[in-house]
């Protein structure tokens, strides 16, 4: 995981010719520690403090009538996104609906110059025309499988696991 | 990065969804904390330029206030609108209630219009319970019923306290004034009991429930005690909450005079000095400055009265979110008084 984050950090800096106009927005909850790690990695080799915000998309979901109620976590923005490149950071990229909600949530916060998407794991099965700019690892999956990215902050362990379920997995 | 296959684990989801919120007497600490956490996230929405999220798009929320109110009605309305629900306000005067239509028939009419949730304030204790029992598709929120309960006010009080002094377990909360007629005090007591705080009530003995004075209470939690002498009650308090002297519910016979009340039970600088340094001062509003609270305290450094109003909007957003999203509600949650 450490090496993957290192590579994604370099890709972000390369694509944006530096990181001085970049803000990382971690999607609650597991996107947040990943965003913090990317920021730390960029900080280490670019000698720059990249701001990290958090974005909760639960108030923008389109599927709240068909799933258990998620907890709402705070959205925190350390600086205005006006004129910046916002890199959305998420753990698992699946249907694209989370990203759609994140884009709507982000637009309510301001008008960034550009929005990019970084994901730890791309498991396929997109339902919307959305793609990622930075991918940690492509993991082809079946619909009854679930991908979990676990981070020490929430799970006391650092790993990516593939879980097999009886039926189809909710996004 | 390792990829392995293991057995399923449970999802990170909140507690069961309630169809009705009528009082806090059946809430536990975990459920209250979930609501307070979600209200913290909602408070962030309040601070934005664009104070609106699409959460409750297409939901219809009715406020039915059969008694005067500014902050509760407006904050429920604002909460609904900020979550993109359509909010319709009904008042006693100007509605069919004036023509003599019964509360139930009015509510059935509103249900037939496919309202999703009715927020009701009524001078009759128990009215929201009656509606909850008789409506089969609408959710009911009690926004204050007579002298009985006011759960959203209690939740915003708990939120205000937790934001300032952290975990409420073991904290001393003093509630001063007309506890007997106060729905706010009653709901606060249940909420504070669930959070593990201790509550001291102070006020004229005529305004304290008799069973508490006799020390034989079956209806109040064990964490409640009475100390009519405010100078003693306030000692070492973490939170000092003054209640309004409610002229509309009658003080006749209960108080020799307003002047005597303010001399003995007004929250003043001298009295507050006996509480813990930095103690919070709260009041559910509207205040009678100079009667239950002195002006210098009401606008002093420890005063949380405007914070309470802001938190009130956030907690009502959290309540609407909790009640109107996700699957089928849990019907087993009590609707009996």
Boltz contact constraints between the chains, C-beta under 6 A:
constraints:
  - contact:
      token1: [A, 1]
      token2: [B, 1]
      max_distance: 6.0
  - contact:
      token1: [A, 4]
      token2: [B, 1]
      max_distance: 6.0
  - contact:
      token1: [A, 59]
      token2: [B, 53]
      max_distance: 6.0
  - contact:
      token1: [A, 59]
      token2: [B, 55]
      max_distance: 6.0
  - contact:
      token1: [A, 60]
      token2: [B, 54]
      max_distance: 6.0
  - contact:
      token1: [A, 64]
      token2: [B, 325]
      max_distance: 6.0
  - contact:
      token1: [A, 64]
      token2: [B, 326]
      max_distance: 6.0
  - contact:
      token1: [A, 68]
      token2: [B, 13]
      max_distance: 6.0
  - contact:
      token1: [A, 68]
      token2: [B, 326]
      max_distance: 6.0
  - contact:
      token1: [A, 69]
      token2: [B, 14]
      max_distance: 6.0
  - contact:
      token1: [A, 69]
      token2: [B, 17]
      max_distance: 6.0
  - contact:
      token1: [A, 69]
      token2: [B, 325]
      max_distance: 6.0
  - contact:
      token1: [A, 69]
      token2: [B, 326]
      max_distance: 6.0
  - contact:
      token1: [A, 71]
      token2: [B, 14]
      max_distance: 6.0
  - contact:
      token1: [A, 72]
      token2: [B, 38]
      max_distance: 6.0
  - contact:
      token1: [A, 72]
      token2: [B, 41]
      max_distance: 6.0
  - contact:
      token1: [A, 73]
      token2: [B, 41]
      max_distance: 6.0
  - contact:
      token1: [A, 74]
      token2: [B, 41]
      max_distance: 6.0
  - contact:
      token1: [A, 74]
      token2: [B, 44]
      max_distance: 6.0
  - contact:
      token1: [A, 75]
      token2: [B, 44]
      max_distance: 6.0
  - contact:
      token1: [A, 108]
      token2: [B, 50]
      max_distance: 6.0
  - contact:
      token1: [A, 159]
      token2: [B, 2]
      max_distance: 6.0
  - contact:
      token1: [A, 160]
      token2: [B, 1]
      max_distance: 6.0
  - contact:
      token1: [A, 160]
      token2: [B, 3]
      max_distance: 6.0
  - contact:
      token1: [A, 161]
      token2: [B, 4]
      max_distance: 6.0
  - contact:
      token1: [A, 161]
      token2: [B, 6]
      max_distance: 6.0
  - contact:
      token1: [A, 162]
      token2: [B, 3]
      max_distance: 6.0
  - contact:
      token1: [A, 162]
      token2: [B, 5]
      max_distance: 6.0
  - contact:
      token1: [A, 163]
      token2: [B, 6]
      max_distance: 6.0
  - contact:
      token1: [A, 163]
      token2: [B, 8]
      max_distance: 6.0
  - contact:
      token1: [A, 164]
      token2: [B, 5]
      max_distance: 6.0
  - contact:
      token1: [A, 165]
      token2: [B, 8]
      max_distance: 6.0
